[in-house]
Each structure stands twice: as structure tokens, then as C-alpha cells.
Amino acid sequence: MSALYVTKDTWITHVNPSVKLILSICLFAYMIFIHNPSHLVYLTAVFAMLLFAFSGHPLRYLLIFTAPFILVFFSSASSMIFFGRGDTTWFKWGIFHVTEESFYRGVHLGFRALSFAVLGMIFALTTKPVLLFYSLMQQLKVPSKYAYSFLASIRIIPIMIEEFQTLRHALVIRQAVPEKGIKSIYKKLAFFSVPLLAQSIRRAQRIAVAMEAKRFMQVKQRTYFYETRLSYFDAIFLIVLVAAPFGTYVLADVFPLFEITDVRYTHS
């Protein structure tokens, strides 16, 4: 992201990646068992405020990143609203059947998908992959051979994208690929897949030899270029993520947004 625009460091970016990962997974599991749509709406709003206020990314790009998830929200909600089952019919025309129960289930399903997306964006946009894997090795004791393997795979992605662009420009200059038709699709598949696959195999072999030469398989105690530690930012993040579900639960009980407070999917 830093190659596209300038990002700012906030208190969330200073949270230990392992702490952030564990708390995010716990919240993911917690949101699966939320059946009160008001609770889910309030919780999604809190996550959205954290994302837009403390992610450190410009508002313009945050709106671009969230646009696909807004589409997922409407697609998930509308599929349940228009084609769900229920006893209290609100609207019926052809195959479309909107009931009170299907409406609340659709809203609940849409906000559940949106809350997952927003929480995932908070983690992804405020966590550096390099520090994440270093934290996994130092705090969670993940073996270095696995952590460095994933780290090397992430570092290869931009290299592969650059190779793909170089190959595409070379083919365009040489006019080696037709622009239209089924034949063009077949030739592009052959021209791109074979060189990229061969380069990936060579690169994987070189990485394996380099990791073996650096004794990733034999040495258990290693030194690290980056040292990740726990700090008071982790305590703040823990308090916020514990207070958010509890506060939104009380808020949904005192100021409910919908008449239904328990949505189940057993009859949908």
C-alpha cells in the first residue's frame, strides 16, 4: 500500500500482530453466534468507526476497498429477503416472496457478512506481513521454516506480477497474440502460463536451497532482524475489542433497531 499512497501510523498499527490476530479470530467466532440483528448492526458500526478513524489510510481508498463488501452485503441480504420463507407476507410477485421473517434474516445475514469484512479489513490494513510472521515466530513460537516460507511466498507475489507485465508488454510489441476471438484466449493462456510456471518452479527451488543453506531445518534458536514485543497498545486494543461486543449488546437491548431480537435460520 505504501507504494500507492502515504499511510499514517495509528495506535492500531502498533498493536502486536499476534495479539491482533488472536483477538480478531475470537471476534469472528463470537459474531457467528449473534442472532440479534440490532446487536450486529451496532457492532458493525463500531468496527466501521475503528476502520475509518484509526486505519491510517486515506478516506478515498478506504471507500474503494469497502465498495466490493457493500456489494456483498446487498447480494447476501437480497437473496434471503426475496427468496426466504416466512409466515407474515409483505410482498409477493412471481418468484419473489418477501416476508417479515425473510427480511430480518436477510438484514442479519448481510450485516454478518459486512461485519466479517470490516473486521478483516482492520486487521489487513493495519498489519504489516513481515511483522506478522516475525510475531508468529517470537510470540506464538511458530517454527521459522514455516513462517519464512509463507513470508517468501508473499514477497514473490509482486515479482510475479512484474514478470507478467513484462511478458505481456513483450507479446504486445511483437504482436504475437491476436486481440480478439477464442484463438486469442488459447494463445494467451499458453504464452503466459508456461513461462510463469517455469519461473515459479525455478524460484521455489532456489528458495528451498537457500533455506537449507541457512539451516532452517536444524537450528531451533534463531536471531531476528525485527523484534516484536507486547506493549500498552495491546492492552488498549484488548479493552476496545472486549468492550465493543458488551457495549453493543447492552445498546441493542436498550435501543433495539428492529422488533425481532432473535433471528434463526432453521425454517429458511
BADREN-275306 format. One record per residue (C-alpha): x, y, z; residue number from 1. Coordinates in steps of 0.001 Angstrom, whole numbers, plus 500000, padded with zeros to 6 digits. Layout:
<nodes>
<node xx="X" yy="Y" zz="Z" num="NUM"/>
...
</nodes>
This chain:
<nodes>
<node xx="500000" yy="500000" zz="500000" num="1"/>
<node xx="502862" yy="502389" zz="500720" num="2"/>
<node xx="503816" yy="502265" zz="497036" num="3"/>
<node xx="500389" yy="503628" zz="496036" num="4"/>
<node xx="499802" yy="506314" zz="498664" num="5"/>
<node xx="501003" yy="507602" zz="502007" num="6"/>
<node xx="499687" yy="505823" zz="505109" num="7"/>
<node xx="499790" yy="507025" zz="508707" num="8"/>
<node xx="500761" yy="505050" zz="511787" num="9"/>
<node xx="497991" yy="504890" zz="514376" num="10"/>
<node xx="497731" yy="503123" zz="517711" num="11"/>
<node xx="496189" yy="500086" zz="515990" num="12"/>
<node xx="499218" yy="499714" zz="513716" num="13"/>
<node xx="501415" yy="499462" zz="516834" num="14"/>
<node xx="499412" yy="496561" zz="518266" num="15"/>
<node xx="501312" yy="493280" zz="518273" num="16"/>
<node xx="500211" yy="491319" zz="515168" num="17"/>
<node xx="499779" yy="488065" zz="517115" num="18"/>
<node xx="497507" yy="489779" zz="519652" num="19"/>
<node xx="495565" yy="491369" zz="516831" num="20"/>
<node xx="495226" yy="488022" zz="515051" num="21"/>
<node xx="494029" yy="486109" zz="518122" num="22"/>
<node xx="491502" yy="488772" zz="519134" num="23"/>
<node xx="490194" yy="489028" zz="515571" num="24"/>
<node xx="489691" yy="485261" zz="515368" num="25"/>
<node xx="487865" yy="485298" zz="518713" num="26"/>
<node xx="485581" yy="488073" zz="517462" num="27"/>
<node xx="484937" yy="486165" zz="514238" num="28"/>
<node xx="483819" yy="483176" zz="516310" num="29"/>
<node xx="481700" yy="485405" zz="518560" num="30"/>
<node xx="479864" yy="487029" zz="515656" num="31"/>
<node xx="478787" yy="483646" zz="514331" num="32"/>
<node xx="476575" yy="483196" zz="517390" num="33"/>
<node xx="474971" yy="486657" zz="517312" num="34"/>
<node xx="471270" yy="486260" zz="516453" num="35"/>
<node xx="470106" yy="489757" zz="517374" num="36"/>
<node xx="470239" yy="491931" zz="514215" num="37"/>
<node xx="470361" yy="495148" zz="516252" num="38"/>
<node xx="473423" yy="493880" zz="518116" num="39"/>
<node xx="475088" yy="493014" zz="514817" num="40"/>
<node xx="474300" yy="496429" zz="513284" num="41"/>
<node xx="475746" yy="498294" zz="516273" num="42"/>
<node xx="478838" yy="496085" zz="516311" num="43"/>
<node xx="479400" yy="496626" zz="512586" num="44"/>
<node xx="479100" yy="500389" zz="513125" num="45"/>
<node xx="481767" yy="500275" zz="515854" num="46"/>
<node xx="484117" yy="498305" zz="513588" num="47"/>
<node xx="483471" yy="500767" zz="510754" num="48"/>
<node xx="484369" yy="503700" zz="513027" num="49"/>
<node xx="487606" yy="501971" zz="514024" num="50"/>
<node xx="488402" yy="501314" zz="510377" num="51"/>
<node xx="487780" yy="504831" zz="509100" num="52"/>
<node xx="489249" yy="506630" zz="512118" num="53"/>
<node xx="492324" yy="504573" zz="513016" num="54"/>
<node xx="493379" yy="502562" zz="509955" num="55"/>
<node xx="495725" yy="505323" zz="508784" num="56"/>
<node xx="494586" yy="505026" zz="505154" num="57"/>
<node xx="493075" yy="507893" zz="503123" num="58"/>
<node xx="489292" yy="508048" zz="503028" num="59"/>
<node xx="489236" yy="507761" zz="499245" num="60"/>
<node xx="490997" yy="504409" zz="499230" num="61"/>
<node xx="489003" yy="503120" zz="502179" num="62"/>
<node xx="485809" yy="503762" zz="500213" num="63"/>
<node xx="487294" yy="501916" zz="497234" num="64"/>
<node xx="488265" yy="498958" zz="499423" num="65"/>
<node xx="484856" yy="498755" zz="501088" num="66"/>
<node xx="482852" yy="499032" zz="497830" num="67"/>
<node xx="483045" yy="495272" zz="496998" num="68"/>
<node xx="481932" yy="494377" zz="500516" num="69"/>
<node xx="478947" yy="496721" zz="500239" num="70"/>
<node xx="478018" yy="494757" zz="497113" num="71"/>
<node xx="478409" yy="491515" zz="499082" num="72"/>
<node xx="476152" yy="492969" zz="501767" num="73"/>
<node xx="473345" yy="493749" zz="499305" num="74"/>
<node xx="473700" yy="490454" zz="497436" num="75"/>
<node xx="473638" yy="488396" zz="500654" num="76"/>
<node xx="470730" yy="490338" zz="502134" num="77"/>
<node xx="468622" yy="490460" zz="498954" num="78"/>
<node xx="468940" yy="486732" zz="498278" num="79"/>
<node xx="467497" yy="485971" zz="501701" num="80"/>
<node xx="464908" yy="488782" zz="501619" num="81"/>
<node xx="463392" yy="487964" zz="498225" num="82"/>
<node xx="463630" yy="484171" zz="498330" num="83"/>
<node xx="463367" yy="483323" zz="502034" num="84"/>
<node xx="460451" yy="481715" zz="503821" num="85"/>
<node xx="458151" yy="483136" zz="506421" num="86"/>
<node xx="454584" yy="483350" zz="507701" num="87"/>
<node xx="453899" yy="487104" zz="507509" num="88"/>
<node xx="453854" yy="488078" zz="503829" num="89"/>
<node xx="454807" yy="491666" zz="502969" num="90"/>
<node xx="455117" yy="491384" zz="499195" num="91"/>
<node xx="454654" yy="488606" zz="496645" num="92"/>
<node xx="455100" yy="488735" zz="492891" num="93"/>
<node xx="456077" yy="485688" zz="490865" num="94"/>
<node xx="459105" yy="484002" zz="492376" num="95"/>
<node xx="459706" yy="486955" zz="494703" num="96"/>
<node xx="458237" yy="486468" zz="498158" num="97"/>
<node xx="459161" yy="488977" zz="500852" num="98"/>
<node xx="458065" yy="488138" zz="504368" num="99"/>
<node xx="458762" yy="489711" zz="507709" num="100"/>
<node xx="460916" yy="486773" zz="508760" num="101"/>
<node xx="462888" yy="486700" zz="505499" num="102"/>
<node xx="463501" yy="490459" zz="505703" num="103"/>
<node xx="465037" yy="490289" zz="509167" num="104"/>
<node xx="467030" yy="487199" zz="508226" num="105"/>
<node xx="468348" yy="488975" zz="505144" num="106"/>
<node xx="469361" yy="492061" zz="507113" num="107"/>
<node xx="471016" yy="489849" zz="509707" num="108"/>
<node xx="472891" yy="487824" zz="507086" num="109"/>
<node xx="474023" yy="490941" zz="505232" num="110"/>
<node xx="475362" yy="492666" zz="508334" num="111"/>
<node xx="477083" yy="489484" zz="509436" num="112"/>
<node xx="478985" yy="489353" zz="506133" num="113"/>
<node xx="479720" yy="493085" zz="506364" num="114"/>
<node xx="480989" yy="492831" zz="509945" num="115"/>
<node xx="483330" yy="489998" zz="508944" num="116"/>
<node xx="484627" yy="492114" zz="506063" num="117"/>
<node xx="485168" yy="495264" zz="508128" num="118"/>
<node xx="486958" yy="493403" zz="510916" num="119"/>
<node xx="489129" yy="491640" zz="508343" num="120"/>
<node xx="489993" yy="494979" zz="506734" num="121"/>
<node xx="491013" yy="496405" zz="510118" num="122"/>
<node xx="493460" yy="493548" zz="510519" num="123"/>
<node xx="494723" yy="493574" zz="506918" num="124"/>
<node xx="495158" yy="497338" zz="506548" num="125"/>
<node xx="496908" yy="497858" zz="509899" num="126"/>
<node xx="499230" yy="494826" zz="509902" num="127"/>
<node xx="502488" yy="494524" zz="508013" num="128"/>
<node xx="503016" yy="490960" zz="506705" num="129"/>
<node xx="506695" yy="490956" zz="507686" num="130"/>
<node xx="505945" yy="491897" zz="511301" num="131"/>
<node xx="503075" yy="489400" zz="511387" num="132"/>
<node xx="505335" yy="486451" zz="510603" num="133"/>
<node xx="508059" yy="487715" zz="512936" num="134"/>
<node xx="505465" yy="487990" zz="515687" num="135"/>
<node xx="504184" yy="484485" zz="514967" num="136"/>
<node xx="507702" yy="483147" zz="515409" num="137"/>
<node xx="508517" yy="485142" zz="518536" num="138"/>
<node xx="505218" yy="485283" zz="520431" num="139"/>
<node xx="503387" yy="482158" zz="519207" num="140"/>
<node xx="506514" yy="480033" zz="518629" num="141"/>
<node xx="505643" yy="479091" zz="515052" num="142"/>
<node xx="508602" yy="477188" zz="513507" num="143"/>
<node xx="510747" yy="479526" zz="511446" num="144"/>
<node xx="510792" yy="477205" zz="508441" num="145"/>
<node xx="507021" yy="477619" zz="508047" num="146"/>
<node xx="506925" yy="481329" zz="508815" num="147"/>
<node xx="509760" yy="482208" zz="506450" num="148"/>
<node xx="508227" yy="480013" zz="503753" num="149"/>
<node xx="504978" yy="481990" zz="503889" num="150"/>
<node xx="506938" yy="485239" zz="504043" num="151"/>
<node xx="508913" yy="484278" zz="500953" num="152"/>
<node xx="505685" yy="483404" zz="499153" num="153"/>
<node xx="504243" yy="486849" zz="499896" num="154"/>
<node xx="507424" yy="488542" zz="498704" num="155"/>
<node xx="507243" yy="486591" zz="495421" num="156"/>
<node xx="503789" yy="487927" zz="494505" num="157"/>
<node xx="504953" yy="491399" zz="493339" num="158"/>
<node xx="507835" yy="489769" zz="491435" num="159"/>
<node xx="505383" yy="487514" zz="489594" num="160"/>
<node xx="503143" yy="490488" zz="488800" num="161"/>
<node xx="506132" yy="492369" zz="487371" num="162"/>
<node xx="507118" yy="489346" zz="485264" num="163"/>
<node xx="503564" yy="489035" zz="483972" num="164"/>
<node xx="503522" yy="492697" zz="482935" num="165"/>
<node xx="506916" yy="492402" zz="481246" num="166"/>
<node xx="505798" yy="489308" zz="479351" num="167"/>
<node xx="502543" yy="490956" zz="478312" num="168"/>
<node xx="504337" yy="494064" zz="477017" num="169"/>
<node xx="506801" yy="491914" zz="475085" num="170"/>
<node xx="503994" yy="489950" zz="473426" num="171"/>
<node xx="502129" yy="493137" zz="472534" num="172"/>
<node xx="505235" yy="494702" zz="470947" num="173"/>
<node xx="505903" yy="491563" zz="468912" num="174"/>
<node xx="502193" yy="491247" zz="468012" num="175"/>
<node xx="502395" yy="487573" zz="468889" num="176"/>
<node xx="498844" yy="487288" zz="470259" num="177"/>
<node xx="495621" yy="488064" zz="468349" num="178"/>
<node xx="493471" yy="490680" zz="470065" num="179"/>
<node xx="490073" yy="489005" zz="469686" num="180"/>
<node xx="488433" yy="485608" zz="469369" num="181"/>
<node xx="488726" yy="482206" zz="471033" num="182"/>
<node xx="492118" yy="481667" zz="469434" num="183"/>
<node xx="493407" yy="484715" zz="471308" num="184"/>
<node xx="492322" yy="483283" zz="474659" num="185"/>
<node xx="494041" yy="479956" zz="473944" num="186"/>
<node xx="497278" yy="481594" zz="472791" num="187"/>
<node xx="497368" yy="483978" zz="475753" num="188"/>
<node xx="496892" yy="481041" zz="478109" num="189"/>
<node xx="499786" yy="479182" zz="476501" num="190"/>
<node xx="502106" yy="482196" zz="476257" num="191"/>
<node xx="501574" yy="483301" zz="479851" num="192"/>
<node xx="501157" yy="480071" zz="481808" num="193"/>
<node xx="504212" yy="478143" zz="480608" num="194"/>
<node xx="506881" yy="480849" zz="481239" num="195"/>
<node xx="505361" yy="481928" zz="484555" num="196"/>
<node xx="505070" yy="478325" zz="485751" num="197"/>
<node xx="508666" yy="477570" zz="484766" num="198"/>
<node xx="509930" yy="480699" zz="486533" num="199"/>
<node xx="507921" yy="479819" zz="489671" num="200"/>
<node xx="509417" yy="476312" zz="489793" num="201"/>
<node xx="512962" yy="477691" zz="489426" num="202"/>
<node xx="512354" yy="480342" zz="492079" num="203"/>
<node xx="510869" yy="477806" zz="494513" num="204"/>
<node xx="513910" yy="475588" zz="494032" num="205"/>
<node xx="516284" yy="478481" zz="494745" num="206"/>
<node xx="514352" yy="479442" zz="497888" num="207"/>
<node xx="514426" yy="475840" zz="499139" num="208"/>
<node xx="518194" yy="475620" zz="498604" num="209"/>
<node xx="518730" yy="478993" zz="500323" num="210"/>
<node xx="516636" yy="477979" zz="503350" num="211"/>
<node xx="518507" yy="474703" zz="503642" num="212"/>
<node xx="521856" yy="476532" zz="503410" num="213"/>
<node xx="520781" yy="478837" zz="506243" num="214"/>
<node xx="519931" yy="475756" zz="508358" num="215"/>
<node xx="516226" yy="476419" zz="508776" num="216"/>
<node xx="515649" yy="472723" zz="509359" num="217"/>
<node xx="518339" yy="472130" zz="512008" num="218"/>
<node xx="518594" yy="475292" zz="514140" num="219"/>
<node xx="515713" yy="475943" zz="516543" num="220"/>
<node xx="517074" yy="479032" zz="518326" num="221"/>
<node xx="517447" yy="481905" zz="515869" num="222"/>
<node xx="518106" yy="485627" zz="515991" num="223"/>
<node xx="515677" yy="488033" zz="514329" num="224"/>
<node xx="516182" yy="491255" zz="512442" num="225"/>
<node xx="512877" yy="492605" zz="513818" num="226"/>
<node xx="511973" yy="492192" zz="517492" num="227"/>
<node xx="508224" yy="492256" zz="518211" num="228"/>
<node xx="507109" yy="492841" zz="521793" num="229"/>
<node xx="503936" yy="493382" zz="523761" num="230"/>
<node xx="503080" yy="496972" zz="524690" num="231"/>
<node xx="500316" yy="499062" zz="526217" num="232"/>
<node xx="498754" yy="499351" zz="522739" num="233"/>
<node xx="497886" yy="495659" zz="523038" num="234"/>
<node xx="496037" yy="496334" zz="526301" num="235"/>
<node xx="494113" yy="499196" zz="524691" num="236"/>
<node xx="493181" yy="497014" zz="521726" num="237"/>
<node xx="492084" yy="494220" zz="524064" num="238"/>
<node xx="489893" yy="496606" zz="526076" num="239"/>
<node xx="488303" yy="498040" zz="522918" num="240"/>
<node xx="487536" yy="494655" zz="521366" num="241"/>
<node xx="486110" yy="493321" zz="524635" num="242"/>
<node xx="484084" yy="496456" zz="525347" num="243"/>
<node xx="482670" yy="496647" zz="521807" num="244"/>
<node xx="480611" yy="493405" zz="521941" num="245"/>
<node xx="479493" yy="494035" zz="525516" num="246"/>
<node xx="478558" yy="497685" zz="524889" num="247"/>
<node xx="476706" yy="496944" zz="521643" num="248"/>
<node xx="474840" yy="494073" zz="523341" num="249"/>
<node xx="473567" yy="496444" zz="526049" num="250"/>
<node xx="472821" yy="499114" zz="523439" num="251"/>
<node xx="470813" yy="496668" zz="521340" num="252"/>
<node xx="468824" yy="495659" zz="524415" num="253"/>
<node xx="468086" yy="499258" zz="525465" num="254"/>
<node xx="467628" yy="500778" zz="521986" num="255"/>
<node xx="466649" yy="497963" zz="519610" num="256"/>
<node xx="466575" yy="498845" zz="515923" num="257"/>
<node xx="464208" yy="496017" zz="514965" num="258"/>
<node xx="461205" yy="494355" zz="516558" num="259"/>
<node xx="462752" yy="490906" zz="516258" num="260"/>
<node xx="465606" yy="490298" zz="518690" num="261"/>
<node xx="466400" yy="486675" zz="517794" num="262"/>
<node xx="466844" yy="485553" zz="514196" num="263"/>
<node xx="467168" yy="481863" zz="513479" num="264"/>
<node xx="467637" yy="480099" zz="510155" num="265"/>
<node xx="466092" yy="476749" zz="510958" num="266"/>
<node xx="462952" yy="477439" zz="508866" num="267"/>
<node xx="464513" yy="479433" zz="505990" num="268"/>
</nodes>
